[in-house]
């Protein structure tokens, strides 16, 4: 019986905590600033840890937190008890905004750089197989042959993650032009990389 009671205690505490948070949300809905401050003080450290874990940048994490708590103050009615606890709601908002900020930062880096150096950095930071020095050099040489517009277009679509429509809006060119440029660019890069690969294949010993 003691073991059962001790196992239930954390669950009961979580239920009580959520009930307290839900009451604060109700007061915030009535524009009670004291309730808002109480909710902020009791939850912000938890959310800050989540935001920093994703973004690795304290300033970006604080901006995400500002967005989250602004949403709480402006639209507390968006919390739906049937869909989960108050903390689950806050975490979902924090996660969504942190991921959006991360993607925005990556896109900005790629659009500003448009270089294979950005791709190399991304590969090094990920679990994907890294490109060899020869492959990076060949890819950099191939990219260097492109006109600036097509080089940037390749960077923001394939390295930066923008859709064709988003790229057209970003570069202020027609969608059809984006698609035709990408098709032509990929054909040219494929030819250049195939040519650079041929000597290396010829020099390999037979299996």
SEDRENGU-621363 format. One line per field, with one value per residue (C-alpha): residue number from 0; x, y, z. Coordinates in steps of 0.5 Angstrom, whole numbers, plus 500, padded with zeros to 3 digits. Layout:
// residues N
pos <- (NUM|...)
x <- (X|...)
y <- (Y|...)
z <- (Z|...)
// end
This chain:
// residues 207
pos <- (0|1|2|3|4|5|6|7|8|9|10|11|12|13|14|15|16|17|18|19|20|21|22|23|24|25|26|27|28|29|30|31|32|33|34|35|36|37|38|39|40|41|42|43|44|45|46|47|48|49|50|51|52|53|54|55|56|57|58|59|60|61|62|63|64|65|66|67|68|69|70|71|72|73|74|75|76|77|78|79|80|81|82|83|84|85|86|87|88|89|90|91|92|93|94|95|96|97|98|99|100|101|102|103|104|105|106|107|108|109|110|111|112|113|114|115|116|117|118|119|120|121|122|123|124|125|126|127|128|129|130|131|132|133|134|135|136|137|138|139|140|141|142|143|144|145|146|147|148|149|150|151|152|153|154|155|156|157|158|159|160|161|162|163|164|165|166|167|168|169|170|171|172|173|174|175|176|177|178|179|180|181|182|183|184|185|186|187|188|189|190|191|192|193|194|195|196|197|198|199|200|201|202|203|204|205|206)
x <- (500|506|509|502|501|508|508|501|504|508|502|497|502|502|495|495|500|496|490|494|496|489|487|492|490|483|485|490|484|481|487|490|497|499|497|501|507|506|505|511|516|514|514|520|526|523|522|528|532|528|529|536|537|534|537|544|544|541|539|535|532|530|526|523|520|518|514|511|509|506|502|499|498|494|491|490|483|487|489|484|484|482|488|493|496|498|505|504|501|507|512|508|509|516|518|514|517|524|524|522|527|532|530|530|537|539|536|539|546|545|542|548|553|551|558|560|563|556|554|561|559|552|555|560|555|550|550|551|557|562|564|572|576|577|569|568|574|570|563|566|569|563|559|564|562|555|553|551|544|544|549|545|538|542|544|537|533|537|542|537|531|526|521|521|515|519|525|521|519|526|529|523|523|518|517|518|525|527|525|528|535|535|534|540|544|543|545|551|554|552|557|562|562|562|568|572|570|573|580|579|576|581|586|583|586|581|577)
y <- (500|505|503|505|511|514|512|516|522|525|524|527|533|534|534|540|544|544|546|552|553|553|557|562|562|563|570|572|571|577|581|580|581|578|572|573|574|568|563|566|565|558|556|560|556|550|553|557|550|547|553|553|546|547|554|554|561|565|571|567|563|569|572|565|566|573|570|565|569|574|569|567|574|576|569|565|563|558|554|548|543|537|537|537|540|548|546|541|547|552|547|546|553|554|548|550|557|555|550|556|561|555|554|562|562|557|560|566|563|560|565|570|565|561|557|550|552|552|545|543|546|543|536|536|538|532|525|524|522|527|529|528|534|532|531|538|541|539|541|548|548|546|552|557|556|558|565|569|568|561|560|563|560|553|555|557|551|545|548|553|549|554|551|554|558|561|562|566|571|571|573|576|572|568|561|558|562|558|552|552|555|549|544|547|548|541|538|543|541|533|534|537|533|527|529|530|523|520|521|518|512|511|511|506|499|493|490)
z <- (500|502|495|491|495|494|486|486|489|483|479|484|485|477|477|483|479|473|476|479|472|469|474|473|465|467|471|465|461|465|464|471|470|477|475|468|473|477|471|468|474|475|468|464|467|464|457|457|457|452|447|449|447|440|439|442|443|449|445|440|446|450|443|443|450|449|443|447|453|449|446|453|455|448|447|453|451|446|452|451|457|454|449|455|461|461|461|455|451|453|451|444|443|445|441|435|435|437|430|426|429|428|420|419|422|417|411|413|413|407|403|405|404|398|398|399|406|409|406|409|416|416|414|420|425|423|423|415|412|411|404|403|401|394|393|397|392|386|389|390|383|380|384|382|375|376|375|382|381|380|385|390|388|389|396|398|395|396|402|405|405|401|396|389|391|397|392|387|392|396|389|386|379|376|379|372|371|378|376|369|372|377|372|368|374|376|369|369|376|374|368|372|378|373|369|376|378|372|373|380|378|373|378|383|383|380|385)
// end
